[in-house]
């Protein structure tokens, strides 16, 4: 078992990574009182809920099972969490445990940030994407029909408990979606890791335990360093959103849940790389390496066939990185070197969208 630390002064917290952690004391040691609510979904509950609850025996534990899917990451479903907390008379010393993927983690964290103006929560991510990205860093939110993750808060967990055993039951498509966020770290700040991924992608897809554990640890370490330096995304933390402006536009336009988040990010990262090359900032020869790695991870590298350039433009205008009316994008200077900038050629962006969008042909 490995322990990393997210260094945020008095709000610092550990990330535990290893096998067989669900039934251990890694949750219990971070509880302030005996009241606990475990929030999960219909897919994860039959697999792991009992194991977590058994590990909390002797405490006042309630459970809440939400519907599974990005389309349920909404204010309406969030109200179910508040309803359960109020009906159970949960006090300010209660702890919410988010057992599931990114949707469960984001919604539970947002509920914790809001309930009685803030209660403790612990992340127990059960998808690769949540383990390497969304469970770490304190971003919590729900979606709105006009934009993804537009309603939320920065609110840090008390701990992140990553049990690598749960990846055995993860569907292949979800595994690939998680690998998009793993690849992202190599692209934005860790060229050595990118090269490691080029060599070891086959092992990751085969669910080799050692390879997956290493990829999770390296990804979490990268994210922990970025979050410690820029918790509320005033600067470098925005680099973690490589491909996300394009990706969120895909998710919003196609309807939440049609494309998995990681699939949309995979296509979005390739679009960002192509724009970077068109700008003359990224060696065109590197585009092939990036595309090969994304494709080998079984990720899409082009947007959906039915999306138009107008779909992209409309949804990208609502991106959270818009500043003073200027859409800022994360682009690449090299593998391992990313920048946040609004100083790109807008005509080149328009050209890229028209070239990539088969819905315009």
Beta strands, then each sheet from edge to edge (+ up, - down):
strand 1: 2-6
strand 2: 13-18
strand 3: 35-41
strand 4: 60-66
strand 5: 95-100
strand 6: 120-125
strand 7: 139-144
strand 8: 147-154
strand 9: 159-163
strand 10: 322-323
strand 11: 326-327
strand 12: 329-334
strand 13: 337-341
sheet 1: 1+ 2- 9-
sheet 2: 4+ 3+ 5+ 6+
sheet 3: 7+ 8-
sheet 4: 10+ 11-
sheet 5: 12+ 13-
end
